[in-house]
Amino acid sequence: MGVRVRLAEILAETGTSAAAVCRGTGIHPESVQRLKDGTAIGIEFDTLDRLARFFGRSVADLLVTFDGPSAVAIHDLPPSAESRALEALAPPNRAGRKPGQPAE
């Protein structure tokens, strides 16, 4: 069983644009696009809370379950996406940076 965010349906129901969601929630446009397209491999609780508050709905209203895998397997991603996914999963180093993240 999988879980996905119903963002595309909610945008259509409310006539809201993805850009308006970004402005109103502070969620990065790429994240909104992935949630809308159903290609996100996860979502943070804070992001769910922001979306729920923005649309005036409960978190449960934003989610739907379906039969099938819950996320794209990393090995199914193209090489560049695979390395980005693995970097995102890596813990930060002692300086608090993820691999590949430049020092400030």
HELIX and SHEET records of a PDB file:
HELIX    1   1 LEU A    7  THR A   14  1                                   8    
HELIX    2   2 ALA A   18  THR A   25  1                                   8    
HELIX    3   3 PRO A   29  ASP A   37  1                                   9    
HELIX    4   4 PHE A   45  PHE A   55  1                                  11    
HELIX    5   5 VAL A   59  LEU A   62  1                                   4    
HELIX    6   6 ILE A   74  ASP A   76  5                                   3    
HELIX    7   7 PRO A   79  LEU A   89  1                                  11    
SHEET    1   A 2 GLY A   2  VAL A   5  0                                        
SHEET    2   A 2 LEU A  63  PHE A  66 -1                                        
END                                                                             
